[in-house]
Amino acid sequence: MSHSIETYLILSSLLAAIGVYGFLERKNLIGILISIELILNAASINFLAFNKFISPDKGVGQVIVLFIIGLAAAEVTLALSIIL
């Protein structure tokens, strides 16, 4: 079963919308961090989708996603250390 780029972009936009809604509606810091994670995951899906369908070099999108995962881990670590 082959997926088109629109499928990935719709999934990514749904994740981003849920993340933004959660970011704006949550009052506690843990809920806000989870919402930020959803937004970063939506960006990762976008990078991988465009990498799969458009980019001639298949490693570029994967490297960018690894940086996003590292950024998300650092963000959560810093926020949780401030909480504790």
N, C-alpha and C positions, 0 to 999 in steps of 0.2 A: 504494500500500500504506500503510495507516494504522496507526500504532503507538499503543498505549495507554500510559498513564502507568506501568503495571506493568512494561512492557518497559524503560523508562528507569530505573526504580528498581532493577530486578534488575541491569542493567548497572552502575549506580552502586554497588550493594552489593558486587558482585564486584570492582570496581576498589578499593573501600575495603578489602575483606578482603585482597586481594593486597598493597595498600600497607601495611597494619598488619602483616601477616606479614613482609614484607620489612624493615620498620622494626625489628621485634623480632629478626630473625634475622641481619641484616647486621652485619658488624664494621667495614667501612670506611665512611668518611664519604660517598663518592660514591654507594654503594648506598643509604645512608640518605636522601640527598637525592632520589634517584630515587623512593624509596618515599613520601616526603613529597609529591612532585609527583603521584603516583598518587592519594593521598588528597585533595589539593586539586582534582584533575580530577574525582574522584567528587563532591565538593561542588558543583562547577560544573555537572555534569550534573543534579544534583538541583535546583539553582536554575532551570536552563533548563526542566526538565520541569515543575516546578510553575508556572513563568511561562507556559508554553505552554497548560497545561490548566486552570489555576485563576484566574490573575490577569487582571483586565480591562485593566490597563495593560501592554503588551507590552515596554516599554523597561526596566522596573525590574530584571528578572532579568538582562538583558544588561549593565546597568551594574554590578551586583554581580559578575558573572563577570569583567568587566574589572578590577575591584578585586582579585579573587582572582588573576588572571594577573599583575597588578603586584606583589602580595604575594609570589607564587612567584618572580618574577624577582629581587626584592630579597633574598629568603631565599637563593637560590642564589648571587647576587653576594656577599653578606656571607660565606657559608660558604666559598666558593672563595677569597675574599681572605684569610680566616683561614688556610686551608690553605697558600697560597703565601707 
